[in-house]
Amino acid sequence: MSIADLLLMEMNTIEKLNQKKMDIIKALLKELESEFNTTKKFLTLVPEDKFDWAPHEKSMKLKSLASHIAELPSWISLAINTDGLDFATAPYEEKKVSNNADLIQILEESYSSGKKDLESANEGEFDKQWILRNGDQILGDMTKYEMIRVAYSQTIHHRAQLGVYLRLLNIPIPGSYGPSADEQKF
């Protein structure tokens, strides 16, 4: 085998690796868009007159839950652009929400930010460490990629929680990954 053949083989391997990297980002972007569209359907149904309602004393208020869901796509930016988050030095502050339009605006801005940063992300950075802490207490020690996945998982988890709130308020639930019981048409 000649040096030219070896170089060509090496170039093909690099090309395949680069293609694989692009496929991960493309898959994450596709999933992000899908989750955004589903989340938007749920958030548009949040009744403003029930913002202070919670199904249990240990549950979040409806407005707090919906606000948190709306901001979760921005965690993608947090994962990509930082090496962690320390609640001791950057305490969580709930977004100000006065009405349903505010929820949708927060979601759209959060989605836009997460999408933009993901589109320009360097997948080679995804294996770098990302730490969630509260001072000396480590809450999560993961890679940047794992933190991106946490953002998606938290969106899905809390959106399901919101679905329970809506159900308890007798608000028909939209489908997430197919029709809901309220949308049965087959």
N, C-alpha and C positions, 0 to 999 in steps of 0.2 A: 504494500500500500504506500502510495506516495505522500509527501507532505501536503500536497494540494488536496488529496483525498481526505486526509486527517483534518485539515482546516475546514473543508466543506462539511464533514461530519460534525465538527465542533459548532459551526455556524448553524446547522440544522438543529442541533440539540438546544442551542441558545434560543433559537426561534421558537421551538416547541415550548420551552420554559416560559418565554415571554407571553406566548399565546395562552398558556395555562394561567398565568398571573392575571391577564386581562379577563379571562373567563370568570375568575373569582369576583373581581370588582363588578363585572357585568351582572353576575348572578345576584350580588348584594344590592345593586341598583334596581334590578327588576323586583326583588323582594321588597325593597324600601317603597317603591311606587305602589305596589299592591297593598302593603300594610297602611300606607298613607290614605289611599282611596277608601279602604274599609274603615279606618279610624275616623275619617271625615264623616262617613255615614252615621256612625255612632254619636259623634260629638254634636252633630246638627240636631239630634233628638234630645239633648240635655235640657230639661225644663228650667228656665230661669227662676221660676217661683219656688223651686225645690233646691236651690243652691245650698241651703243650710241643712238639708236633710241627710240623714245617714241611717242605714238599716239597723245599726247596733251601736252601742256606746263606744266600742273599740274600733269601729269603722271610720274611715275618712269621710268627711262631708262630701257631698256630691260635687260641689264646685272645686274642692281641692283635688279630688280624684281626677276629674275631667281636665283640670289645668295641668296636672302632672302628666297625664297621657299626652296632652297637646305638645308638651315640651320635649318628650322623649327622643324624637328624631335628632335633636341637637346634641344628644349624647354621642352620636357618631362623630361629630366635630370634636367634642371633648376627647374622645378616644384617639383620634387621628392627630390632634394638635397639641396634646399634653402628655405627660408621663404619669398623670394621676390626678387625684382630687383629695384634698384634706379638708373635711368639714370643720376642723378646729380653726383653720385659717380662712376658709371660704364657706361660712354657714349657708345652708339652703334657704333661699328666699322664694316663697311662692309667688308666681306671676300674678299681677293684679288683673282680675277678671270682673267686669261689671255686667256682662251679658254674653249671650251665646256667640255673637259676632266676634267678641274678644277671643273666645276659645278657638274659633276657626282661624283667626288671624295669627294667634300663637302657633297653632299647628302648621299653617302654611309657611310661616317664617322659619320655624324649626326644621321642617321638611326641606325647604330651600337651602338652608345652611348645611344640613347633613348631606344632602345630595351633592352640592357643590364641592364640599370637602372630600367626599367619597370619589367623585369623578376625577379629582386631581391627586388622589392619594397615591403614595408609593407603596405598593404591596410588599416591597422588601422591608418596610418598617413594621408590618403587621406582627412580626414575631418579637418585637421589643416589649419589655415589661411595662405594665400599667398597674398602678396601685391605688386602691380606694381605701382611705383611712379616716380616722377621727383621732387626730393627735398620734399617740403611740399605738393605738388600737388599729390593727390591720383588718379591714372589712372585706377586702378582696385583693388578691395578688394574681394577676392574669396577664395575658398578652393584649396588645392593642386590638388584635382581631377578636379575641374572646370578649373584650369590652364592647366592641361593635355588636357582637351577637347578643350580649346582655341587653343592649338598647332595644334590639328587636324583641327579645324574649319579654322584657318588661312591658313593652307596648302591648303585646299579645295578652300577657297575664292581666294587666290592669284594664285592658279593653274588655276582657271577659268578666272581670269584676264589675265594670260599668254596665255590662249587659244584665247582670243580676240586679243591679240597682234599678235599671230601666224596667225589667220584668216586674219587680216588686211594686213599681209605680204604675203598672198596667200600660206601659208604653210598648208597642210592638217592636220587636228586635229585628234589625236587618241581618241578613246572612253575612257570614265572614268568609267561609270557604265552601260555600254552597248555600242553598236556601235555608232559612231558619224555620222554626215551627210556625211562625207568623207569615211566612212566604211560600208555604207548601203549595206547589202547583203541579206536582207529578204523582 
